[in-house]
Amino acid sequence: MKAVICGAGIAGLALAQRLDTFGWEVVVLETAPGPSTHGYMIDLSGPVQDAAGAMGLLPRLRQLTYPVREAVSIDHSGQIRALLTYEQPGKAAGGQLLSLMRPDLEQALRESLSHRVDLRFATSLVHIDNDVTGIRAILTDHSSVGADLLVGADGLHSTVRSMAYGDEARYLRYLGFHTAAFVFDAPDVHARLRNRFCLTDTLGRQMGFYGLRNGKVAALAVHRTPDPALPDDVRAALLREYSGLGWVTPRALERCPSADHIYYDQVAQIELPQWSRGRVTLVGDACQAVSLLAGQGAALGMAGACILADQLHRTDSVEAALRRYERIWQPVIADEQRTVREAARWFVPDAAWQLHFRSGDLKAGSRSGINHYRGAALAGESTPTSAETGIRKP
Ligand SMILES: Cc1cc2nc3c(=O)[nH]c(=O)nc-3n(C[C@H](O)[C@H](O)[C@H](O)COP(=O)(O)OP(=O)(O)OC[C@H]3O[C@@H](n4cnc5c(N)ncnc54)[C@H](O)[C@@H]3O)c2cc1C
């Protein structure tokens, strides 16, 4: 059996590894010219412990993990307003909460691929023929490839989804925020962060910072806006939206890199009535984006990929496997998406009373207080269990 996977991100690489292990021939197409080197910090929790365990990845992920001990909310003048240790959410996540940069996670996934996996950078799809017997994909390098299955693992703005289901506006639910992430060099800021995730204690917009191993700093930014349209100049938008936040934010903005090194996007979820059409299916954010508010998208993407591969391995019927994958996993995702939407109003408070309430809860470490970048992941709640996901250990 042969699969073409479009997208060498977290879900696509996880699926490639699993299908290859189960004896499938796998081609992975990735539009980027090579492995990405910039990104943002990802906390892995819940189902990823099962998925990464099944893939034999945990030892490598532990090597790459940053020792983040606590999340602190810091006011304009540098005073700590609230604190949450990572110990409790780590236990809730079934052990250690793994905090690693997205390029490191992708590197670990790539390292776990056998030489049999055909990973093609700078390549994408221009056309798909999809019928009951299989697919034929025309690629951007003008070659074509036939397979039993085509999987769109190409993220929130999936091309495969658009080809199979039409315009993304019908499936993308905008949650009312824009987000940005970048890495900058500032040893003075790094020294003040220590092993903490430091968030600004601010209304309507928020920045967060992690110290990285090489003296650099990873910055995250989220702000409320009713307009889903992305700005033409993302760097200028960042400087405008996040000015005046105090503490280390002026330094961060001063050191902010050029637009091609900034991640900038809407905060959104994807809701599709069906995940598969003929021999084309979707994994990860392409079909199940929960948004960064959940702090679980990567974990859920890897878990979904493992379930899909597992179902394909259990039966000779691709159609039956695709139906079962969706039947098992879609309700888990729908539930998580609902939880995140309900929690969204606590994320980046826009009123002083919410900020006060949130800070109090953050001190107490309770669920409603964990409404920042790591939301549900830190709370360790509504995380699907391995019994629900059915991921098999090796
Ligand atoms: C700021 C931020 C913080 C987050 N924090 C967390 C966290 O703490 N924990 C967590 O679990 N999740 C977190 N997430 C969510 C997580 O990053 C995503 O859910 C996850 O990356 C989804 O993985 P994916 O493989 O489905 O898609 P992506 O990671 O988006 O990967 C898609 C891949 O497909 C490629 N691609 C796109 N289009 C094409 C095409 N046409 N052809 C070929 N290739 C293509 C892209 O280049 C990319 O490599 C966060 C997200 C953000 C934005």
PDBQT file of the ligand as one rigid body, heavy atoms in Angstrom, charges set to zero:
ROOT
HETATM    1  C1  LIG A 401       1.751  30.214  18.877  1.00  0.00    +0.000 C 
HETATM    2  C2  LIG A 401       1.292  28.786  18.957  1.00  0.00    +0.000 A 
HETATM    3  C3  LIG A 401       1.518  28.037  20.106  1.00  0.00    +0.000 A 
HETATM    4  C4  LIG A 401       1.093  26.712  20.172  1.00  0.00    +0.000 A 
HETATM    5  N1  LIG A 401       1.324  25.995  21.300  1.00  0.00    +0.000 NA
HETATM    6  C5  LIG A 401       0.988  24.693  21.353  1.00  0.00    +0.000 A 
HETATM    7  C6  LIG A 401       1.274  23.893  22.508  1.00  0.00    +0.000 A 
HETATM    8  O1  LIG A 401       1.803  24.381  23.500  1.00  0.00    +0.000 OA
HETATM    9  N2  LIG A 401       0.943  22.581  22.503  1.00  0.00    +0.000 N 
HETATM   10  C7  LIG A 401       0.364  21.993  21.422  1.00  0.00    +0.000 A 
HETATM   11  O2  LIG A 401       0.125  20.772  21.461  1.00  0.00    +0.000 OA
HETATM   12  N3  LIG A 401       0.055  22.721  20.307  1.00  0.00    +0.000 NA
HETATM   13  C8  LIG A 401       0.349  24.060  20.251  1.00  0.00    +0.000 A 
HETATM   14  N4  LIG A 401       0.059  24.783  19.129  1.00  0.00    +0.000 N 
HETATM   15  C9  LIG A 401      -0.672  24.162  18.016  1.00  0.00    +0.000 C 
HETATM   16  C10 LIG A 401       0.242  23.372  17.091  1.00  0.00    +0.000 C 
HETATM   17  O3  LIG A 401       1.362  24.106  16.683  1.00  0.00    +0.000 OA
HETATM   18  C11 LIG A 401      -0.532  22.917  15.864  1.00  0.00    +0.000 C 
HETATM   19  O4  LIG A 401      -1.751  22.344  16.260  1.00  0.00    +0.000 OA
HETATM   20  C12 LIG A 401       0.301  21.895  15.087  1.00  0.00    +0.000 C 
HETATM   21  O5  LIG A 401       1.468  22.495  14.599  1.00  0.00    +0.000 OA
HETATM   22  C13 LIG A 401      -0.498  21.292  13.951  1.00  0.00    +0.000 C 
HETATM   23  O6  LIG A 401       0.336  20.388  13.266  1.00  0.00    +0.000 OA
HETATM   24  P1  LIG A 401       0.054  20.022  11.753  1.00  0.00    +0.000 P 
HETATM   25  O7  LIG A 401       1.156  19.104  11.352  1.00  0.00    +0.000 OA
HETATM   26  O8  LIG A 401      -1.344  19.590  11.598  1.00  0.00    +0.000 OA
HETATM   27  O9  LIG A 401       0.151  21.392  10.960  1.00  0.00    +0.000 OA
HETATM   28  P2  LIG A 401       1.389  22.358  10.807  1.00  0.00    +0.000 P 
HETATM   29  O10 LIG A 401       2.260  22.290  11.992  1.00  0.00    +0.000 OA
HETATM   30  O11 LIG A 401       0.827  23.664  10.406  1.00  0.00    +0.000 OA
HETATM   31  O12 LIG A 401       2.223  21.747   9.591  1.00  0.00    +0.000 OA
HETATM   32  C14 LIG A 401       1.746  21.802   8.277  1.00  0.00    +0.000 C 
HETATM   33  C15 LIG A 401       2.908  21.550   7.331  1.00  0.00    +0.000 C 
HETATM   34  O13 LIG A 401       2.423  21.497   6.001  1.00  0.00    +0.000 OA
HETATM   35  C16 LIG A 401       3.215  22.318   5.158  1.00  0.00    +0.000 C 
HETATM   36  N5  LIG A 401       2.362  22.767   4.055  1.00  0.00    +0.000 N 
HETATM   37  C17 LIG A 401       1.414  23.748   4.071  1.00  0.00    +0.000 A 
HETATM   38  N6  LIG A 401       0.827  23.822   2.880  1.00  0.00    +0.000 NA
HETATM   39  C18 LIG A 401       1.407  22.892   2.092  1.00  0.00    +0.000 A 
HETATM   40  C19 LIG A 401       1.212  22.470   0.756  1.00  0.00    +0.000 A 
HETATM   41  N7  LIG A 401       0.297  23.050  -0.044  1.00  0.00    +0.000 N 
HETATM   42  N8  LIG A 401       1.990  21.466   0.273  1.00  0.00    +0.000 NA
HETATM   43  C20 LIG A 401       2.915  20.857   1.041  1.00  0.00    +0.000 A 
HETATM   44  N9  LIG A 401       3.143  21.218   2.327  1.00  0.00    +0.000 NA
HETATM   45  C21 LIG A 401       2.390  22.194   2.839  1.00  0.00    +0.000 A 
HETATM   46  C22 LIG A 401       3.691  23.441   6.071  1.00  0.00    +0.000 C 
HETATM   47  O14 LIG A 401       4.841  24.076   5.550  1.00  0.00    +0.000 OA
HETATM   48  C23 LIG A 401       3.959  22.670   7.359  1.00  0.00    +0.000 C 
HETATM   49  O15 LIG A 401       5.239  22.104   7.373  1.00  0.00    +0.000 OA
HETATM   50  C24 LIG A 401       0.437  26.115  19.053  1.00  0.00    +0.000 A 
HETATM   51  C25 LIG A 401       0.208  26.867  17.904  1.00  0.00    +0.000 A 
HETATM   52  C26 LIG A 401       0.631  28.198  17.858  1.00  0.00    +0.000 A 
HETATM   53  C27 LIG A 401       0.376  28.972  16.591  1.00  0.00    +0.000 C 
ENDROOT
TORSDOF 0
